[in-house]
Amino acid sequence: MSLEQGTMRTVAGYGCARRKRSAFRGSPNLLAPASAKTTRLDPVHGERESGRVTDSRETLTPTQTHSVLAGGDFIHLEGSLYAGYRTRTFAAGVALVDAVAAEADALNHHPDVTLTFGEVGFTLSSHDAGGVTQRDLNLALRIQQLAAAQSIEATQLPPSRTDVAIDCSDEEAVRPFWRVGLGYLESGQAGDIELLDPRGTGPRVWFQHMEIQRTERNRIHLDVYVPIADCEQRVQDIVDVGGVLLTDEHAPDWWVLADPEGNELCVCSWDA
């Protein structure tokens, strides 16, 4: 999709100046070396077309998993597979989770699960490998089969993630205020410390260093992560309701937009 001309303006000097951030610390989407050959994987046995069995610790890119996942329930984003299912009753959700638990025990590979009234969510990732492996593909396909057997349909909605970015000239002075105020914990190494909700429900907070303090506009903005295939449509939708595109110079990594009063939002690609 091409963004409509005349509905947006690009303003010099704007942009996150942000570093590309992994969706989940400790679970980066590890890309294969440029020289690596991308071959089709057998969805059950993990074999390549050459017949060699894939190392269960070898991480797979979205390109490598696309042929297996296309048209199915799971989405591959930033080192994990995601699927959500709508259930008519809470008991139906529990029954699906029970069936998946038995299968996961049999495979000795277990998903992260969210269970609420009317919906069940599964996140699959091989933490020992730092990304998606053949083990995750095998389990994803079994979960799809179990859901289909119980006549439970997938939501087909990608996972949602929003970060809060705070512009500052002295991160060490600013960060304690937000850590204590939000009840968050610090994560990361010196020079790259961010704040995380220990309950796992609140947005991540990170700090963007500014050589010169911003005084003419809001110094806090939101980063919303969207699958790369949906980014341009999301940007266009924002513009259609009155938003302004400040810059697309960093696309497809991120676009910077503002509401009618100048408050900023970055639309960031989750798998660029």
Secondary structure, DSSP 4 states (H G I P E B T S, - for coil): -PPPTTS----TT-S--PPP--SSTT---PPPPTTPPP-PBPTTT-BBTTSPBPPTT----HHHHHHHHTTSS-EEETTEEEEEEE-SSHHHHHHHHHHHHHHHHHHT---EEEEETTEEEEEE-BTTTTB--HHHHHHHHHHHHHHHHTT-EE--PPP-EEEEEEEES-HHHHHHHHHHHHT-EEES-TTS-EEE-TTS-SPEEEEEE-SS---SS-SEEEEEEE-GGGHHHHHHHHHHTT-EEEE-TTTTTEEEEE-TT--EEEEEES--
